[in-house]
Amino acid sequence: MSRKTISVEKVKSRANNLLSNPDIIMEEKLGIITMIECVLHETDNYRGFMYLNLDDDGSAPKLGTDGWVSRKYF
């Protein structure tokens, strides 16, 4: 059996595209977040993330909201 690999950058880019898509439901985004954070940490590529939309007062979105799962990883 041959071993196949994919670049971490490609996986991260795909995750970022999905996380910014308003048509993807929160539960799916939570799964994407779990997976991409695992990949990034396991490969020493975790460089943080940013929320795509802050709350009206400039604070981070609350856990359990659509804003909390709409993010971009660096």
N, C-alpha and C positions, 0 to 999 in steps of 0.2 A: 504494500500500500504506500503510495507516495504522500509526502507531507506537503500541504499547501499553506501559504502564509498570505496575510494581507497587511498593508501598512496601517499603523496606528493612526496616522494622519487621515487616511481614507475613512476609517471607521469613525473617527471624531467628526469629520466633515459631514458624514451621513447622519450621525446623531444630532449635530447642530441643526441640520436642515429639518429633521423631523421635529425637534423641540421647538423650532420657530414656526411650525405649521399650525395655524389655528384650527384646522380640521381634524387634528389628531387629539383624541380624548385624553383626559388627565391620567387615567389608569395606564394607558399605553406609554405616555411620557414618563411616568414613574418607573416603568420597566426599562425604558431607554436610559434614564438617569442611573439606575442601579447598574446596568451593564457597562455603560461607558465609564463610570467612575471605577468600577472593578478593573477594566482594561487599562485605564490610565494609571491607576495606582500600581497594578502588577508589573507594568512596564516602565515605571518611574517617569511617566510622562504627565502626571497631574500638575497643572499650572493654575488651577482655579477656574472660576466661571464668573459670569455676570448675568444678572437678571436682564431680560430684554425690555421690561417695563417696570418702573418703580411705582409705588403707590403715589397718590396725589400729593402727599406731604413729603415725598422724596425718600421715604423709607422702603426697605425691602418688602416684597410681597409676603403675606402671611402664609404659613404652611397650610396646605389643603386648598389653596386657590389656584386658578389657572395661571396667574402671574408667577407663582412659585415654581411651576414646572416649565415655564417659558424662559429658556436660558441659553447661553452660549458658553461652551468650554474653550479654554485657551490651550 
